Amino acid sequence: MSPVADVQPARLVVEAVRTLSPYIPGKPITELQREYGVHDIVKLASNENPWGPSEKSLAAMRAALADVWLYPDGSSHELRGEVARFHRLPPECITLGNGSNELLMFLCECLLTPRYNAVYSQYGFAIYPLVIRATGAEARAAAALPADSAMPFGHDLQAMAAACDANTRLVFIANPNNPTGTWLDNDALKRFIAAAPADTLVVLDEAYFEYARSFGVADGTEWLREFPNLVVLRTFSKAWGLAGARVGYALSHPDIADAMNRMRPAFNVNSIAQAGAQAALRDPAHMSQCVAQTRVELRYLQDQLSARQLGLVPSVANFVLVRFGAKAAALYDALLRGGVIVRPVAGYGLPEHLRISVGTRAQNQQLLQVLDAQRGRLW
């Protein structure tokens, strides 16, 4: 046996995981404070709801603290029931996750091996290739729509269909898409799902659906009964204002939900998060008000950025992708020093762009003020 000193722990890790580049989230406020000593910080990097959760959610989470010494309900029975009632589906169709990211992992772990592949769009959510490759499966990025199309950098459904073959088990479609904010024609999307082979699951990631609904974007949950190979993902992290609680859910055929629930850790959604999400669903008026405010501020931000002759990608989400040019990285740093956190997207292959979350009017104006201070120098 080799001496302990000769062991190289990294060699023990499977290659599919060892070669992954980890996902880097938006910079936290506390990190910026530590690095630059900046205060009065506005975070417009992670597409959070700046108006926060419902008061009913906050009250429910505070009440749940009294029993925090107990393990949560491992099956999240009450929350599953609330989600099922909200969507008028049987509870057997529901899988709960620690955010929708965990659900993406479950799907890959349930369906993929090195023998199979999964398809996603070139500028799709960065987590897709990570969870695919972690299983050893092939991650296939289909070319996105060109920059001069009506939906710049958005999903090209024809290219995605062409990327599929007999070994494709998963296709990930984000509608609207992150980080572009683009969306798909309803009829074209439904035709794509209808044409998918029975042994290929189409995963419709609708993390931003609540924002997009008011623009007429399709509700994938209405197609679940028609297509047993469709999975729809939703989250409480965006419009519902519970990003810190980490709750997402999948809606699917009961057989897929059963498989995912077999992978799900018993206590993956904590008791405080369960209480907050359950109360949120009982107060949809708060979410609707946040969505309405976001739509007003999205239009304001788009108008202000367009007036500054900046290139915008169309968006029906709570963020906008903006082209600043070759100095986008330097501008990102200048914004940080001005107390504004946005999201660089060079990791997505868009080095000349920054993604900006929609904030309150005061937050948006602070962003514009810091941007204007760099006008003529960095953009």
C-alpha positions as CSV (number, residue, x, y, z in Angstrom):
1,M,0.0,0.0,0.0
2,S,1.3,3.5,-0.9
3,P,2.2,5.8,1.9
4,V,-0.5,8.4,2.7
5,A,1.8,11.2,1.7
6,D,1.8,9.8,-1.9
7,V,-2.0,10.0,-2.2
8,Q,-3.3,12.7,-4.7
9,P,-7.0,13.2,-3.7
10,A,-7.9,15.0,-6.9
11,R,-7.2,11.7,-8.8
12,L,-10.0,10.0,-6.9
13,V,-12.6,12.4,-8.3
14,V,-14.3,11.1,-11.5
15,E,-13.2,12.9,-14.6
16,A,-16.6,14.2,-15.5
17,V,-16.7,16.2,-12.2
18,R,-13.0,17.0,-12.1
19,T,-13.0,18.8,-15.4
20,L,-16.1,21.0,-14.6
21,S,-15.7,24.8,-14.2
22,P,-18.0,25.7,-11.3
23,Y,-20.9,28.1,-11.7
24,I,-20.1,31.6,-10.5
25,P,-23.1,33.4,-9.1
26,G,-23.6,37.2,-9.0
27,K,-21.3,38.9,-6.6
28,P,-22.7,39.2,-3.1
29,I,-23.1,42.6,-1.4
30,T,-20.9,41.6,1.5
31,E,-18.1,40.6,-0.8
32,L,-18.1,44.0,-2.6
33,Q,-18.0,45.6,0.8
34,R,-15.0,43.6,1.8
35,E,-13.1,44.0,-1.4
36,Y,-13.6,47.7,-2.1
37,G,-15.0,49.1,1.1
38,V,-18.1,50.3,-0.8
39,H,-21.3,51.1,0.9
40,D,-24.8,52.0,-0.3
41,I,-24.6,49.1,-2.7
42,V,-27.3,48.3,-5.3
43,K,-27.3,44.6,-6.4
44,L,-28.7,44.2,-9.9
45,A,-26.8,41.0,-10.7
46,S,-28.9,38.0,-9.8
47,N,-32.5,38.8,-11.0
48,E,-33.9,38.9,-7.5
49,N,-37.2,40.6,-6.6
50,P,-36.2,44.0,-5.1
51,W,-39.7,44.3,-3.4
52,G,-39.2,41.1,-1.5
53,P,-41.6,38.4,-0.4
54,S,-45.2,38.6,0.8
55,E,-45.7,39.7,4.4
56,K,-47.7,36.5,4.7
57,S,-44.6,34.6,3.7
58,L,-42.4,36.5,6.2
59,A,-45.0,35.8,9.0
60,A,-45.1,32.1,8.2
61,M,-41.3,31.8,8.2
62,R,-41.1,33.6,11.5
63,A,-43.6,31.2,13.0
64,A,-41.8,28.2,11.6
65,L,-38.7,29.3,13.6
66,A,-40.3,28.0,16.8
67,D,-40.0,24.4,15.5
68,V,-36.6,24.8,13.8
69,W,-35.1,22.2,16.3
70,L,-37.2,19.6,14.5
71,Y,-36.4,18.1,11.1
72,P,-38.7,19.4,8.3
73,D,-41.3,17.2,6.8
74,G,-39.2,15.1,4.4
75,S,-41.9,14.8,1.9
76,S,-43.0,18.5,2.1
77,H,-46.5,17.1,2.1
78,E,-48.3,20.4,2.7
79,L,-46.3,22.4,0.3
80,R,-46.6,19.7,-2.4
81,G,-50.4,19.9,-1.9
82,E,-50.4,23.7,-2.1
83,V,-48.4,23.6,-5.4
84,A,-50.7,20.9,-6.7
85,R,-53.8,23.0,-5.9
86,F,-52.2,26.1,-7.4
87,H,-51.6,24.3,-10.7
88,R,-54.7,22.0,-10.6
89,L,-52.6,18.9,-10.8
90,P,-52.3,15.8,-8.7
91,P,-49.6,15.9,-6.0
92,E,-48.0,12.9,-7.7
93,C,-46.9,15.2,-10.5
94,I,-44.9,17.5,-8.1
95,T,-41.2,17.3,-7.2
96,L,-39.7,19.9,-4.8
97,G,-36.1,21.0,-4.9
98,N,-33.6,23.2,-3.2
99,G,-34.2,25.8,-5.9
100,S,-34.8,24.6,-9.5
101,N,-31.1,24.0,-9.9
102,E,-31.4,20.9,-7.8
103,L,-34.2,19.7,-10.0
104,L,-31.9,20.0,-13.0
105,M,-29.5,17.7,-11.2
106,F,-32.2,15.2,-10.4
107,L,-33.3,15.0,-14.0
108,C,-29.7,14.4,-15.3
109,E,-29.0,11.9,-12.6
110,C,-32.2,10.0,-13.4
111,L,-31.9,10.0,-17.2
112,L,-28.3,10.4,-18.3
113,T,-25.2,8.2,-18.5
114,P,-22.1,8.4,-20.6
115,R,-24.0,6.6,-23.3
116,Y,-26.5,9.5,-23.8
117,N,-26.5,13.2,-24.5
118,A,-28.6,16.3,-23.7
119,V,-29.2,19.4,-25.8
120,Y,-29.4,23.0,-24.7
121,S,-29.1,26.4,-26.5
122,Q,-25.7,28.1,-27.0
123,Y,-26.6,31.0,-24.7
124,G,-28.8,29.0,-22.3
125,F,-28.5,28.9,-18.6
126,A,-25.0,28.1,-17.5
127,I,-26.1,25.4,-15.1
128,Y,-27.3,23.1,-18.0
129,P,-23.9,22.0,-19.3
130,L,-22.6,21.6,-15.7
131,V,-25.3,19.2,-14.6
132,I,-25.2,17.3,-17.9
133,R,-21.4,16.8,-17.9
134,A,-21.4,15.8,-14.2
135,T,-23.1,12.5,-15.2
136,G,-20.5,11.8,-17.9
137,A,-23.1,12.4,-20.7
138,E,-22.4,14.5,-23.7
139,A,-23.6,18.2,-23.5
140,R,-24.6,19.4,-26.9
141,A,-24.9,23.2,-27.4
142,A,-27.1,24.0,-30.3
143,A,-26.3,27.3,-32.1
144,A,-28.4,30.2,-31.0
145,L,-30.1,32.7,-33.2
146,P,-27.8,35.4,-34.7
147,A,-27.3,38.8,-33.2
148,D,-29.3,40.5,-35.9
149,S,-32.4,38.4,-35.5
150,A,-35.6,39.4,-33.8
151,M,-34.5,37.4,-30.8
152,P,-30.8,38.0,-30.6
153,F,-28.9,35.1,-29.1
154,G,-32.2,33.3,-28.3
155,H,-33.1,29.7,-28.8
156,D,-33.1,28.4,-32.4
157,L,-35.6,25.5,-32.2
158,Q,-34.6,24.2,-35.6
159,A,-30.9,24.0,-34.6
160,M,-31.9,22.3,-31.3
161,A,-34.0,19.7,-33.2
162,A,-31.0,19.1,-35.5
163,A,-28.7,18.5,-32.5
164,C,-30.9,15.7,-31.2
165,D,-30.4,12.0,-32.1
166,A,-31.5,8.6,-30.9
167,N,-29.3,9.0,-27.8
168,T,-30.7,12.3,-26.7
169,R,-32.6,11.9,-23.4
170,L,-33.0,15.6,-22.3
171,V,-33.6,18.9,-24.1
172,F,-33.4,22.0,-21.9
173,I,-35.4,25.1,-23.1
174,A,-35.5,28.2,-21.0
175,N,-38.6,30.4,-21.8
176,P,-37.8,33.2,-21.3
177,N,-34.2,32.6,-21.5
178,N,-31.5,33.6,-19.0
179,P,-29.2,35.6,-19.7
180,T,-30.8,37.0,-22.8
181,G,-34.4,37.6,-21.7
182,T,-35.6,36.4,-25.1
183,W,-38.7,34.1,-25.6
184,L,-40.2,31.7,-28.0
185,D,-43.2,31.8,-30.2
186,N,-46.0,29.8,-28.5
187,D,-47.0,27.8,-31.5
188,A,-43.4,27.0,-32.5
189,L,-42.6,25.9,-29.0
190,K,-45.6,23.6,-28.9
191,R,-44.7,22.1,-32.3
192,F,-41.2,21.4,-31.0
193,I,-42.5,19.6,-28.0
194,A,-45.0,17.6,-30.0
195,A,-42.3,16.5,-32.4
196,A,-39.9,15.3,-29.7
197,P,-39.5,11.5,-29.5
198,A,-41.3,9.8,-26.7
199,D,-38.0,8.8,-25.1
200,T,-36.6,12.4,-25.1
201,L,-37.8,14.6,-22.2
202,V,-38.3,18.3,-23.0
203,V,-37.5,20.3,-19.9
204,L,-39.2,23.7,-20.1
205,D,-37.4,26.0,-17.6
206,E,-39.9,28.7,-16.7
207,A,-38.0,30.4,-13.8
208,Y,-39.2,33.8,-15.2
209,F,-42.7,32.8,-16.3
210,E,-44.5,35.0,-13.9
211,Y,-42.9,38.1,-15.5
212,A,-43.4,36.8,-19.1
213,R,-47.0,35.8,-18.7
214,S,-48.2,39.4,-19.0
215,F,-46.5,39.6,-22.4
216,G,-48.4,36.6,-23.6
217,V,-45.6,34.0,-23.3
218,A,-46.9,30.4,-23.2
219,D,-47.7,28.6,-19.9
220,G,-46.1,25.2,-20.4
221,T,-48.1,23.7,-17.5
222,E,-51.1,23.8,-19.8
223,W,-49.4,21.2,-22.1
224,L,-48.5,18.6,-19.4
225,R,-51.6,16.4,-19.9
226,E,-51.0,16.4,-23.6
227,F,-47.2,15.5,-23.5
228,P,-46.1,12.9,-21.0
229,N,-42.4,13.7,-21.9
230,L,-42.7,17.3,-20.9
231,V,-41.3,18.6,-17.6
232,V,-41.9,22.2,-16.4
233,L,-39.7,23.9,-13.9
234,R,-40.7,26.8,-11.7
235,T,-39.1,28.6,-8.8
236,F,-40.0,30.8,-5.8
237,S,-36.7,32.7,-6.2
238,K,-37.7,35.3,-8.7
239,A,-41.2,36.8,-8.8
240,W,-42.2,35.3,-5.5
241,G,-39.3,37.0,-3.7
242,L,-37.9,34.0,-1.9
243,A,-34.4,33.6,-3.5
244,G,-32.7,33.1,-0.1
245,A,-35.2,30.3,0.9
246,R,-34.2,28.2,-2.1
247,V,-37.4,26.5,-3.2
248,G,-38.2,25.3,-6.7
249,Y,-40.5,22.6,-8.1
250,A,-41.0,20.4,-11.2
251,L,-44.3,19.5,-12.7
252,S,-44.3,16.3,-14.8
253,H,-45.8,13.0,-15.5
254,P,-46.1,11.0,-12.2
255,D,-43.5,8.4,-13.5
256,I,-40.9,11.2,-13.9
257,A,-41.8,12.7,-10.6
258,D,-41.5,9.3,-8.9
259,A,-38.0,8.9,-10.3
260,M,-36.9,12.4,-9.3
261,N,-38.3,11.9,-5.8
262,R,-36.3,8.8,-5.4
263,M,-33.2,10.9,-6.0
264,R,-34.4,13.7,-3.7
265,P,-32.7,14.0,-0.3
266,A,-35.2,13.6,2.5
267,F,-34.8,17.1,3.9
268,N,-33.8,19.0,0.8
269,V,-36.3,21.8,1.4
270,N,-36.1,23.1,5.0
271,S,-39.0,23.8,7.2
272,I,-38.7,27.6,7.1
273,A,-38.6,27.6,3.3
274,Q,-41.6,25.2,3.1
275,A,-43.6,27.6,5.3
276,G,-42.6,30.7,3.3
277,A,-43.4,29.1,-0.1
278,Q,-46.7,27.7,1.1
279,A,-47.8,31.1,2.3
280,A,-46.6,32.8,-0.9
281,L,-49.0,30.7,-3.0
282,R,-51.8,31.8,-0.8
283,D,-51.0,35.4,-1.5
284,P,-50.7,35.6,-5.3
285,A,-51.8,39.3,-5.2
286,H,-48.4,40.2,-3.8
287,M,-46.5,38.4,-6.6
288,S,-48.8,40.0,-9.2
289,Q,-48.1,43.5,-7.7
290,C,-44.3,42.8,-7.9
291,V,-44.6,41.7,-11.5
292,A,-46.6,44.8,-12.4
293,Q,-44.0,47.1,-10.7
294,T,-41.2,45.2,-12.5
295,R,-42.8,45.7,-15.8
296,V,-43.0,49.4,-15.3
297,E,-39.4,49.5,-14.2
298,L,-38.3,47.3,-17.1
299,R,-39.8,49.7,-19.6
300,Y,-38.2,52.7,-17.7
301,L,-34.8,51.0,-17.8
302,Q,-35.1,50.0,-21.4
303,D,-36.1,53.5,-22.4
304,Q,-33.3,55.1,-20.4
305,L,-30.6,52.8,-21.8
306,S,-32.0,53.1,-25.4
307,A,-31.8,56.9,-25.0
308,R,-28.1,56.5,-24.3
309,Q,-27.8,54.6,-27.6
310,L,-27.0,51.3,-26.0
311,G,-27.9,48.1,-27.7
312,L,-30.5,46.1,-25.9
313,V,-31.7,42.5,-26.3
314,P,-35.5,42.3,-26.1
315,S,-36.7,41.0,-22.7
316,V,-39.9,39.8,-21.0
317,A,-38.1,38.9,-17.8
318,N,-36.9,41.0,-14.9
319,F,-33.5,41.8,-16.5
320,V,-32.1,43.2,-19.7
321,L,-29.0,42.2,-21.6
322,V,-27.0,45.3,-22.7
323,R,-24.2,45.6,-25.2
324,F,-21.5,48.0,-24.1
325,G,-18.7,46.9,-26.4
326,A,-15.1,45.9,-25.9
327,K,-14.8,47.7,-22.5
328,A,-17.7,45.9,-20.9
329,A,-15.4,44.1,-18.4
330,A,-13.8,47.5,-17.4
331,L,-17.2,49.0,-17.1
332,Y,-18.3,46.2,-14.8
333,D,-15.4,47.0,-12.5
334,A,-16.2,50.7,-12.6
335,L,-19.8,50.0,-11.7
336,L,-18.7,47.9,-8.7
337,R,-16.5,50.8,-7.5
338,G,-19.6,53.0,-7.8
339,G,-21.6,50.6,-5.6
340,V,-23.6,48.9,-8.4
341,I,-23.4,45.1,-9.0
342,V,-24.5,43.9,-12.4
343,R,-23.7,40.6,-14.1
344,P,-20.8,40.0,-16.6
345,V,-21.7,37.4,-19.1
346,A,-18.4,36.7,-20.7
347,G,-18.7,33.1,-19.4
348,Y,-21.7,32.7,-21.6
349,G,-19.7,33.8,-24.6
350,L,-21.0,37.4,-24.6
351,P,-17.9,39.4,-23.4
352,E,-19.3,42.7,-24.8
353,H,-22.5,42.5,-22.8
354,L,-23.6,43.0,-19.2
355,R,-26.9,41.6,-17.7
356,I,-28.7,44.1,-15.6
357,S,-31.5,43.1,-13.2
358,V,-34.5,45.4,-12.9
359,G,-34.5,47.2,-9.6
360,T,-36.7,49.8,-7.9
361,R,-36.8,53.3,-9.4
362,A,-34.2,54.5,-7.0
363,Q,-31.9,51.6,-7.7
364,N,-32.3,52.0,-11.4
365,Q,-31.5,55.6,-11.2
366,Q,-28.4,54.9,-9.2
367,L,-27.3,52.5,-11.9
368,L,-27.8,55.2,-14.6
369,Q,-26.0,57.8,-12.6
370,V,-22.9,55.6,-12.2
371,L,-23.2,54.6,-15.9
372,D,-23.3,58.2,-17.0
373,A,-20.2,59.0,-15.0
374,Q,-18.3,56.5,-17.3
375,R,-19.8,57.8,-20.5
376,G,-17.2,58.6,-23.1
377,R,-14.6,56.7,-21.2
378,L,-15.9,53.1,-21.0
379,W,-18.9,53.2,-23.3
